[in-house]
Amino acid sequence: MKKKLIKILTLILVTAFALGCFAGCRIITTDNRKDMEQVVAEVNIGKDKTALKDTFESVFFGEDFNLTDEDVDKIVTTAEVSKLDLVSYFINYGYSMLQSGQASSYADVFETLMNSLTSRKMMLQFATLYYLNAGKVVVDADSVPDDDKEGAVITDGTIEIVSDISVEGYLKAADKSENDALRYLISDNNYNYALYGLRQSVNNALDSYEKAIIKNEDDSSSSSETDRAIPTGADTEETNSYPKNAEGNVDYQIYTGYNTADECGEYEKVEGSTVVTRKKAYNKFIKALENNYMLGEEDDITDVEKLPYFATEMKNQLEQMIINNFSDTLQISMTSAIEEENLGKKYNEIVNGQKSIFTSVSDYTTALDSVSDDTFILYSPQSGFGFVYNTLLPFSAGQSDALADYNNRLSNNVINQSEYYYYRNQLLSEVEATDQRASWFNGATDYSYQATGENYFGNSDYLFFEDNAGKIDKYDSYYAYNGKVTKNDDDTYTLEPNPITIDGFITEMQGYLDFVLGKTGSVTGSKTADFYKEQNYYKTENGNQVIDYSKLVYYKGKVNGVSEVSKDNYFVKDTVAYKALSAMNALQFAYTTDTAILNKYLGYSVAGKGNSTSYVKEFEYAAQTALQEGAGAISIVATDYGWHVIYVTYVFGEGNTYQDFNFADRNKEGTFSYQFYNAYKNVIADDYATTKQSEVTTILQDSSVTVYKNRYKDLSNLDQ
């Protein structure tokens, strides 16, 4: 029997990813099917009414439990865990526990999995009773998409997503089906999101099958230019959002080939898909269900959503939605005083930890590279470290060839270093950059749109990311494509970018910053006199002749007012600091050929002056010197790569970066306290909810759960 079970588990592992737990071959043999259908655990939290009421009042700080014993008996029915449930859970979680060493034996794994499965059943039953007792479902408003908040009453950051529910209403729904009962306890948005997620899951499985079929039928390959990165958040949907039609329903269907892709809303076919290849993929999917006894002879396979499999999977989705909502409800039951105390402890913990960790420059610079919206540098051992953007305007191919020749002559002592820099500068005077966003028109996705009635800056009327314009973090959406745009009959575009010299770029940059900041003269700066005429690039230092890198800096400037903005308010959207940062990021996305910089949180981290870096010396000098000028400083420097337009996005002083975490500012968007709160509130809240859930399961475990270990001991003994 052990060998048979190992074979079954191996087959499941091999096929798990194509269709949840079950893929294209039979994993439950006829002689083993009854074994897998055995009930290995039962859960009913309504058995001990006293323990149930005590648990309720303990978890919710004395909140009254008004349901009668008769109500509880009608609402809570005994939930079963089958052996197949246990095996399926092993596939998704247990096997990785063994592989990673989180568990030392199969017995340990299956005990952990059994506890998880029974706890999940307990929490679903407890959540059901709680919501019916309350008569409503209240969650954190941040967990609800903005579109679904219209007309809703938001109180202290919470929102009521389901109202006027009752025991009678629930039981009436339960008489129809289990899924109707579950749907009764969630919002329309919850249901639609669950439905959308399941449809996506099925389409993804079908897509995988179909891609394999297409590949087998057509071995030809093609290559295309890699699309240019887009700003983070430019094409993302809100959490818990889904495509909607005019009626507000899910505008996304499962494409089986028995319907048409045009009928499937926002579903997009895989490349090379035909009706024939899709039907072949769907037939493989159906065969997998049939082989695993999840399909009856009377089932209509042309409508996947009428299959028992779909109803079962939807039940799992709806159950998880209720559990997720309940975790959210538990979190908002945490008082503000507890939340403020725990967040304050977290802030001090990080500060003290960084004081002890940042004992060397390398430790500190390594940490700088990890900074993000939810990872902070709260303490700096030195001043002058920070971040810079790098908009690289490169040499052309012909100019690069000429530069390579100069390099060769330098290596062979035909010319000296000063002569090399002089010749390089002559090439730089002829560099012409162009807008690099062509793939945002003609790439895999067309992100462009023709602006009508919008206020924007640029030489065309084509902007990008219409649905998220003005919403993308640290990115100004209103810098138009710099060139002529012609839309063709086949929906492709013919683009004629405008070439721009370094002086043209400076003019463009200053004009765009004036536009974004809403005033003329936002930038002050100057070019190095006689830059192209300079022929001596040495200076005397400590009696030695060394390169004077200051002579390779073409332009130095500053966005006025940026360095005066406090770090506590640096990312508040109406500050000059945030606006300038967003504008320079937009220019960087438009022009830089250094694609590694795109979507770096604040750009490249740079150690303060006096510390060595891995950057080329010209860039290192210009960046470190600009950091000394503070945030908002601009420096344009020449290197063998071309022109580097450096913008200082952020500079750290020595000591604590921020004044403190201020709980009162936690809802002021853009403040440090807002960022810190949003980074850690879920951690704090999750810990709190987990503790409360543990209280429920610990108190009710003995009276609510019956486990039949003998029925799955063959699984626990697999390694014996």
Phi, psi and omega in degrees: 000322182300315181298321180296317180295318178299319179297318179298312181298320179297317179298320179297315181300319181295326189252000190301323192278348180278329183208071182057241177273339190240130177238214196280009177228164184282121179252347177246103182286159185303317183286350182252352185299314181297324178298317182288339179275356180300144174277121182255351176199151176229143183227130175205103183282356180272001182294317182249096185294325180295312179298322180297313181293320178298319179297316181301312183290329179289314184291323185250034170051048174084008177300137185292140174256107190260356179287141178278165177301323179295320177301313182300316181296327179283324184283314187264116173249157183294123178267142183246146172246120180271164177297326178295322175303316182295316179296317180298319179295325177299320181297314185286329187228317190295318183299319179293331176296319177293315183296324183271354179085010178290340177224146185264347183206164175298324180299316179296317181298310184290333174293317178297316181295321178297318178299320180294316181295315180290324177297321178298317178297318180297316182293325177296316179294318181294317179298319179300313179295319182299311184293322178291328176292321181282332182079010181195167176238118181241131181226177176292129182298332180293341181274358183251128178303149184303322182299332183266004178266348183301125179082352181275151178268120179253121183236121178051040177079009178245158181219139179272111185262341175223130184237160171053048174263152185214165177298317181298316180296321180294314182294325177296319178293321181295332178296334179282306180189164176300318182294325176294322178296317179295318181296331180300333186263003181234165180280166175300323178296317177303312183297313182295323179293320177296318179296316178300316180297319180291317178298320176300316181300315180293316178298322179297320178296316178295321178300318180298314177301314186292321178300320179295320179296314180297319180297319180293327182274341181219100182277358181292151180231154177222156179235152178219158181295139180294132179294145176292141179302149173250158180301141177303128180093356183291330182233024181265151176264160175297149174301141181065021176259166182204155178294135183240147172267186184299332180274357180087005178272170182293120180264061183198121183237168177274127179264115184251345187097338174276346170243185177252153179297330179295338179275358190256023175061233186271009173295138179245128181295153174287155181298131179088003183292140172227170176301321182294312182293327180290319178296323177298317179296316181295323178296324175296319178300312180297320180297323178297317177296316181297315181297336183251025173058035178251016182218132178260160182297331184273354184288138178273104186285351180284346178236096186298330184282354175262000180282146177304324178305315183295318179297320179295314180294324178294322177301315178299319179296316182292320176300315181294326178297318178295317179297319178297316178299320182292322175300320177296318178297318177299320182297318182284351175283348176292131182288156178299325181297316179295318181297313180299317180298314182292323178290322176298320177297319180297317179300310181295325178298317181291315179302309182295324178295318180290327176298324181275334183275320186280068181265351178221159179299321182295320177298319182291313181294327176297318179294325179302323182292347182260359183297137179204189178299335182235014174228118192243150165262106182263348180216135179238126181286341180221159175265166174090357175274152180181203185230149177222147167275155179224102174265106184267121175253106196270167169292151171285172180300316180295319178294323178297322177296317179296320179295321178299323178295318177297320178299319179296319179293324177295316181298330182262013176062025175283325174232159178263180186297318179298318178296322179299313180297322179299311181295322179297320180295328177295321176295319181297328180297340183255001179296133176233119179269160175223160177297127186265011189266027182301321183290346175287345171265305193251013179277201182300328178231134175274107181266358188277160170205153181271117185288132177232119179072016179257152177269115183216173181238135175144181187257011172216177178249028179254119176247186185224157173062056186304317184293334183243013180302130181082358183247353186279129185295130176056036180211120177276129189270004193243033170258109186288159176302133183267086180163181179270134182239127176235122178273129183271168181296333181269017178070012169269176183232143169259123186244135175235089184292146177277123176292144184223125178281176179296322177292323176296323179294317180300316178297317179298315181298313181296318179295319181292320177296321175300319179297312184292319184276348174077026178203154179276146178078030180294332183245133170244140181183173181209155177268157177287125181298139177054036182303316185279349180265344183302135180232357178237113184249026179246158172215161179266128180221117183055039177081002182244152175274119180231161179294133175264093186291343179297334180284351178263000175270119185276326187214141172228132181207186183201138171276115188295133174095346184295313185291346179274348180284129182292150180296333179294336182240016191298328184256016172290129195294336181265011177273154178297328181297312182292318181297316180295318178302315182293321179292315180293329176292321178297318177295323179297315178296328182285323193241330190294142171259002172273086186289345180293337182281338186295130179072010167289140193309303177235015181102205180277137174281141182226129177289152181296164183303139183099348177254141179280152178227177178267002180282159174299151191300321180298315180294316180303313181299310184296318181292314181294323178293320178295323177301325179294335179280344177100173179301141182096352180287146179235136177219133177246120187232151180264136173220182177292351179269339183134211176271135173248116174267106185262129175236126181279114183271331187197140178227135178265139169267173179281140179098205182294134183288320184241162180296316179175171169275122182250106184301329181292338181264010188296339180255007177271101188303134177096341178287159176300318182298325176295314181295316181295318180299314181289334178287325189244351182297322180291325177296312179297314182293320179297318178299318180295313181296320179298319178298317180294320178296323178295324176300315181299307185291325180294315183290321188266348187309305188297322184271347188250336191245131173240122182246133179255084187296328181298335184281347176228023180294334177296329176287316181296335184260017184300331182264012179260000000 
